[in-house]
Amino acid sequence: MSTPLQAIRGMNDILPEHSPRWQHFESVVRDWLAAYGYHEIRTPIVEQTALFKRAIGEVTDIVEKEMYAFEDALNGEQLALRPEGTAACVRAVIQHNLLYNAPQRLWYAGPMFRHERPQKGRYRQFHQVGVESLGYAGPDMDVEHIVMTADLWRRLGLTDITLELNTLGSSESRARYRTRLIAYFEAQPDLLDEDAKRRLHSNPLRILDSKNPAMQALIDAAPRLLDDLDEDSIAHFDGVQSLLRANGIDYRINPRLVRGLDYYNYTVFEWVTDKLGAQGTVCAGGRYDSLIGQIGGKPAPACGYAMGVERLLALLDEAGIATPDTAPAAYIVHQGDAATPFAWQVARALREAGLAAVLHCGGGSFKSQMKKADASGAHYALIIGDDEAAAGHISLKPLREAAEQAHCSTAQLIDLLKARK
């Protein structure tokens, strides 16, 4: 016998016992996004590799080490599985001219792919919900993104998440800072690891993202970008902080927060938790005013963020927040020539009334069917034999509470189950 095939490492099955948690999260998210006037956009999982190189930056961990890039064997195109959603969303907005008449508030959800070392909260196929606002220049949209995420944590019942905030300033501010940062690191070459040396002149801000413990003291003593901000950058950041205070949002300024993608400018933020070990960031984003022009569209301001679904679900589990009950109202047990067609009629009537019902299939004795009814999680077993079918009645047996078995018509059954739903 051949060895059974298994899922690729870091790409996980979501089993039926876990699906209700995902479905509840997705339902809350859809309602939440609708409340803020955001519209869904769906983009392909596969895009041209050049899109991500141009958007994310060639000298980034994502493009250099993590992106699933390959050549299409049929036509030689260079393609990649999307490692994040912003670039694809912006590409679609440009391609379909969505900014022609008005700014856009958009959202998307789905799998992303990065070739990382799998660990808790970090997978090679992972899921994100992303939000992008295109055509909005002011700090008010930066703050809307932060305020609405704070609202989502409230809707989900999450409390152990804190906000870290920074600004990367304008391109001119970053250019000045870049020069100072290179000079600082060049003066201490023996303290740089190989990654830092490679990035020193191509992308020195990425050095601040290093997780190498041996470099943390060096990074902590590095110049601060906040000291190189121009007036416009300071005004934008002050506007963000003022509106956050007005909305009662607590935050901590983290001057080392630079994000792992090259397209950010001005505001960047992360929502973090200490409940998930090393993978503490559950939501992150910021402003990326140059990205639309960088990809080939007419320049326009934009900002956005994304949240890791697996990490938020892990946080819900850690907090002990229960998923709403999704068990069917009834499991229909039936046996007999007259009972079976009547059971089908009852099942259809329940579903038409908006009640979930599982109709037993596969035959078997009443005893074996009752075991399956109990295992299904249903609240009631509906027992139908030929005698019940002849009388047009159903025997209703509670499965989750100590109560007497009852007999009722289909109409009475529907009323009873709706009353107890």
C-alpha positions, 0 to 999 in steps of 0.5 A: 500500500502506498503512503497516504499523501498529506498536506504541505507543511505549513498549509493546514486543513480547517476541519468541521469542528473548527469551521464554526469558529471561522464562520462566526469570525467572518460573519462579525467581520462582514457586518463590521465592514458594512457598518463603515461603508466598505465594499468587498473586492476579490482578486486572484491568488496568482499575480505577476511576480513583478507586481510584488517586486515593484510594490513590496520592494526587491530588498525585503524578506518577503520578496527575497526569502518568502515569496512563492515565485515560479515560471509558468511552464506553459508560457514562461510568465513569471508568477507568484502566489500573493504574499499580501493583499494590498498590491493586488488590490491596488493593481485591480483599482488601477486596471479597472479605473476605480478611482475615476469618479470617487475615492474607494473604501475596499476590503478583501479576505482570503489566503496569502502565502509565504515560505516561512518556518511554520510555528504557532501563529505563522503558517505558509498559507495563512488568511488575512482580512485587509482594508484599503482606502484609496484617494484619501489624503488626510489623517482622518482616514488613518484614524478611521482605520484605527478606530474601526479596528478598535471597534472590531476588538470590542465586537469580538470581545477581545481586550488584550490588544494594544496599539503601537504607533509611529510615522515614517514621514514624507519621502524627503524626511526618510531620505534625510533619515536614511543618510544618517542611519547609514552613517551610524551603521557604517561606523560600527561594521563589526556589530552588523550581521550579514543581513544588515550588511547586505541591506545597509545601502539598499534598504537600511530601515529594514535593519531596524526590523531585525530580530537578531538578539545580538543587534538589539542594543545597536538598533536601540541606540540608532538615530530616530526618524522622528528627529528628521520629520519635516513640518508636513510630516509633523502636522500629519502625525499630530493630526492622527494623535489628536483624533485618536485622543478625541476618540478615546484610543490609547496608544504607545509611540514606538519609534522602531516600528517601520513595518516590513514593506517598502511602500509605507509612508507617514502613519504606520501602526500595529495592534499587538498582544502578549498572549500569543508568544512571539507572534504578537502582532495581530493587525498592522498597516499604515499609509502608502501614498506612493504605491499607486504611482509606483505600480503604474497608476495616476498618483493618489493617496492611500492607506490600509491594513491587514489582520491575521485571521489565525492569530485572532482566532488563537486569541479568541481561544486564549481568551476563552470566548465561545463561538455561538451555537451552530448545532442543528435544531433537530436530527430526524430519526426514521424507520419504516415504509411510510415513515421515510417519505413523511420524514422527508416532508418534515425535514423540508417543512423545518428548513422552509421555516428557517430551522436547521434539520439533519435527516438521517441517511444510511438506514440502521436501527432506531438505537443506532440512529439515536446515537448519531442524533446525539453525536450530531449536537442537535438539540432534539431528536425527531422520531418517526416510525410508521405509526407516527406517519399514519397519525401525522405526528412526530415524537420530539425527544430533547437531547440536551436537557432533562425533559419529557418526550412530546408528540406534536404535528409538524406545525406545532413542532415548528412553533415549539422549535422557533420558540426555543431557538 
